[in-house]
């Protein structure tokens, strides 16, 4: 769930300060962008590595699945709390080590949250290849949206308020579904994919316009949060279509 909200307007966010990437000289801006996407790639690889270890270790899978079955709401509350803490740490002005710890914490929490859906997907119809298909679709969406922002240079920061309201509405619908037993079907999944696409546009444009050049850890966490959540719902969509074949 993408609940990350960096303090875009504090330019002196780390030791030594920093200027907005849009105002930096070309070489500094390019270095910031390269570091951001290298950290994003590292976060994705770390996430994949954790999932591989967890899903292939019954001693880890069983207690995690047990926690979700016994108290899914406690897991959700813990996830939201850990996500807020990780976001705060990643945007820390005091220590680069603290920023990395925040990113690492968020990756770990996401890896735990993804265990149930990836376990189900791994046991799905082998001919459907739902996980690779979902990964490719997610990569295509992310790549296309990222290219659009970088080519046009558009600033989507105006979407922040709408995206926040939409996210709270989605959380409310999910809670209502749990309490009242109605299904979150195709429409909700499609809406969440559109919402996460909006977050990717928003976060990517903020990298160009509203992050300072030393906020690459914070920027990578924001992107990772959006990409991970997008993958979650794309995977749900692929499983829905595959189950109807």
C-alpha positions, 0 to 999 in steps of 0.5 A: 500500500502506497502511504508514503508522503515525503517532505518535498519542500525541505531542501536541507534534508540530509547532511550537506543539504541539497537542491531540487533536482530540477534546479541542479546542473545536468550532471548532478540531476543525472546522478540523482536519477541514476541513484534513485533507480539503482536503489529501486532495482536493488529494492525489487531484487531484495524483495524477490530474494526474500520472497524466494527464501520465505516461500521455499522455507516451510518453517517461515511460511507456516507461521506467517500464514498462521498469523494472517489466518488468526488475526489479519487485522492485526497484520494490517495494523502492524503493516501500516505502522511499520510502513509509516515508520519506514517512510519516516526513517527513509526521509530522515534528515539526520543519517543516511544509515537511517534512511537505508534502514527505513527502506530495508524495513519497508522491503521486509514488511512488503515481503511478509504481506505478499506471502499469502498471494504469492503462495496462492499464485504459485499453486495456481494453474501452472500453464497460466504462468500468472506470476511471470505474466503479472511481473511483465505487465507491471514492468510494462505499465511502470516503464511506459508511465516513467518514459512519459514523465521523463519525455514530457517533463510534466509535473503531476504534483497536483494529483497528490490530494486526489490520490490521497483521498482515493487511497483512503476511500480504497482502504475504507472499501477494503475494511467494509468488505472484510466486515460486511462480506462483499467481494472486491471484484474486477472493478475494484482491482481495475480501479486500484491498478489505475490508482497505482498508475496515478501514484507512479506518475505522481512519484516520478514527476516528483523525482524530477521536480520536488525531490532534492538531489540527496533524497534518492533513498526516499525517492526509491522507497516511494517508487517501490511502494507504488510498483509493489502495490501495482504488482499486487493488483495486476497479479490479482487481475491475471489470476481472475482472468486465468480462473475463467479460462 
